Amino acid sequence: MVVTIRLFAMLRERAGQGSLRLELGEGATVHDAIAAVGQRADLRQLVADLPLVMAVNRAYAAAETPLHEGDELALIPPLSGG
Protein backbone atom coordinates (compact mmCIF):
# COMPACT_ATOMS: atom_id res chain seq x y z
CA MET A 1 0.00 0.00 0.00
CA VAL A 2 1.08 3.58 -0.57
CA VAL A 3 0.73 6.33 2.04
CA THR A 4 1.71 9.99 1.94
CA ILE A 5 3.94 11.30 4.69
CA ARG A 6 3.43 15.04 5.32
CA LEU A 7 6.39 16.81 6.91
CA PHE A 8 6.22 19.94 9.02
CA ALA A 9 8.66 22.53 10.41
CA MET A 10 12.26 21.26 10.74
CA LEU A 11 11.34 17.92 9.13
CA ARG A 12 10.35 19.75 5.96
CA GLU A 13 13.61 21.67 6.04
CA ARG A 14 15.71 18.54 6.63
CA ALA A 15 14.03 16.65 3.80
CA GLY A 16 13.93 19.59 1.40
CA GLN A 17 10.31 18.73 0.59
CA GLY A 18 6.91 18.86 2.23
CA SER A 19 5.81 15.29 1.61
CA LEU A 20 6.97 11.80 0.72
CA ARG A 21 5.22 8.80 -0.76
CA LEU A 22 6.01 5.58 1.01
CA GLU A 23 5.17 2.01 0.06
CA LEU A 24 4.41 -0.24 3.03
CA GLY A 25 3.14 -3.77 3.49
CA GLU A 26 -0.47 -4.46 4.36
CA GLY A 27 -1.15 -4.16 8.07
CA ALA A 28 1.56 -1.51 8.58
CA THR A 29 1.25 0.91 11.48
CA VAL A 30 2.40 4.47 12.10
CA HIS A 31 5.45 3.02 13.84
CA ASP A 32 6.26 0.91 10.77
CA ALA A 33 6.05 3.99 8.54
CA ILE A 34 8.41 5.99 10.74
CA ALA A 35 10.83 3.06 10.87
CA ALA A 36 10.71 2.79 7.06
CA VAL A 37 11.54 6.49 6.70
CA GLY A 38 14.48 6.02 9.08
CA GLN A 39 15.81 3.11 7.00
CA ARG A 40 16.11 5.14 3.81
CA ALA A 41 19.70 6.36 3.46
CA ASP A 42 18.60 9.73 2.07
CA LEU A 43 16.20 10.29 5.00
CA ARG A 44 17.96 8.49 7.86
CA GLN A 45 18.55 11.66 9.90
CA LEU A 46 15.07 13.02 9.20
CA VAL A 47 13.37 11.46 12.21
CA ALA A 48 16.40 10.44 14.28
CA ASP A 49 16.15 11.32 17.97
CA LEU A 50 13.09 13.55 17.64
CA PRO A 51 9.91 13.19 19.64
CA LEU A 52 7.10 13.41 17.10
CA VAL A 53 3.40 14.08 17.18
CA MET A 54 1.65 11.97 14.56
CA ALA A 55 -1.69 12.34 12.82
CA VAL A 56 -3.41 10.04 10.35
CA ASN A 57 -5.87 11.77 8.05
CA ARG A 58 -5.78 14.85 10.33
CA ALA A 59 -6.62 12.98 13.54
CA TYR A 60 -3.94 12.52 16.21
CA ALA A 61 -2.61 8.98 16.16
CA ALA A 62 -0.51 6.65 18.28
CA ALA A 63 2.38 4.54 17.03
CA GLU A 64 0.18 1.43 16.90
CA THR A 65 -2.48 3.08 14.69
CA PRO A 66 -2.95 0.99 11.53
CA LEU A 67 -2.47 2.59 8.13
CA HIS A 68 -4.47 1.95 4.98
CA GLU A 69 -3.98 2.58 1.27
CA GLY A 70 -4.07 6.31 0.53
CA ASP A 71 -3.75 7.48 4.14
CA GLU A 72 -1.92 10.69 4.96
CA LEU A 73 0.47 10.47 7.91
CA ALA A 74 1.58 13.84 9.28
CA LEU A 75 4.81 13.99 11.27
CA ILE A 76 5.06 17.05 13.47
CA PRO A 77 8.27 17.74 15.41
CA PRO A 78 8.44 19.77 18.62
CA LEU A 79 7.88 23.43 17.90
CA SER A 80 9.46 26.33 19.66
CA GLY A 81 8.85 30.00 19.48
CA GLY A 82 7.69 32.87 21.45
C-alpha positions as CSV (number, residue, x, y, z in Angstrom):
1,M,0.0,0.0,0.0
2,V,1.1,3.6,-0.6
3,V,0.7,6.3,2.0
4,T,1.7,10.0,1.9
5,I,3.9,11.3,4.7
6,R,3.4,15.0,5.3
7,L,6.4,16.8,6.9
8,F,6.2,19.9,9.0
9,A,8.7,22.5,10.4
10,M,12.3,21.3,10.7
11,L,11.3,17.9,9.1
12,R,10.3,19.7,6.0
13,E,13.6,21.7,6.0
14,R,15.7,18.5,6.6
15,A,14.0,16.7,3.8
16,G,13.9,19.6,1.4
17,Q,10.3,18.7,0.6
18,G,6.9,18.9,2.2
19,S,5.8,15.3,1.6
20,L,7.0,11.8,0.7
21,R,5.2,8.8,-0.8
22,L,6.0,5.6,1.0
23,E,5.2,2.0,0.1
24,L,4.4,-0.2,3.0
25,G,3.1,-3.8,3.5
26,E,-0.5,-4.5,4.4
27,G,-1.1,-4.2,8.1
28,A,1.6,-1.5,8.6
29,T,1.2,0.9,11.5
30,V,2.4,4.5,12.1
31,H,5.5,3.0,13.8
32,D,6.3,0.9,10.8
33,A,6.1,4.0,8.5
34,I,8.4,6.0,10.7
35,A,10.8,3.1,10.9
36,A,10.7,2.8,7.1
37,V,11.5,6.5,6.7
38,G,14.5,6.0,9.1
39,Q,15.8,3.1,7.0
40,R,16.1,5.1,3.8
41,A,19.7,6.4,3.5
42,D,18.6,9.7,2.1
43,L,16.2,10.3,5.0
44,R,18.0,8.5,7.9
45,Q,18.5,11.7,9.9
46,L,15.1,13.0,9.2
47,V,13.4,11.5,12.2
48,A,16.4,10.4,14.3
49,D,16.2,11.3,18.0
50,L,13.1,13.5,17.6
51,P,9.9,13.2,19.6
52,L,7.1,13.4,17.1
53,V,3.4,14.1,17.2
54,M,1.7,12.0,14.6
55,A,-1.7,12.3,12.8
56,V,-3.4,10.0,10.3
57,N,-5.9,11.8,8.1
58,R,-5.8,14.8,10.3
59,A,-6.6,13.0,13.5
60,Y,-3.9,12.5,16.2
61,A,-2.6,9.0,16.2
62,A,-0.5,6.7,18.3
63,A,2.4,4.5,17.0
64,E,0.2,1.4,16.9
65,T,-2.5,3.1,14.7
66,P,-3.0,1.0,11.5
67,L,-2.5,2.6,8.1
68,H,-4.5,1.9,5.0
69,E,-4.0,2.6,1.3
70,G,-4.1,6.3,0.5
71,D,-3.8,7.5,4.1
72,E,-1.9,10.7,5.0
73,L,0.5,10.5,7.9
74,A,1.6,13.8,9.3
75,L,4.8,14.0,11.3
76,I,5.1,17.0,13.5
77,P,8.3,17.7,15.4
78,P,8.4,19.8,18.6
79,L,7.9,23.4,17.9
80,S,9.5,26.3,19.7
81,G,8.8,30.0,19.5
82,G,7.7,32.9,21.5
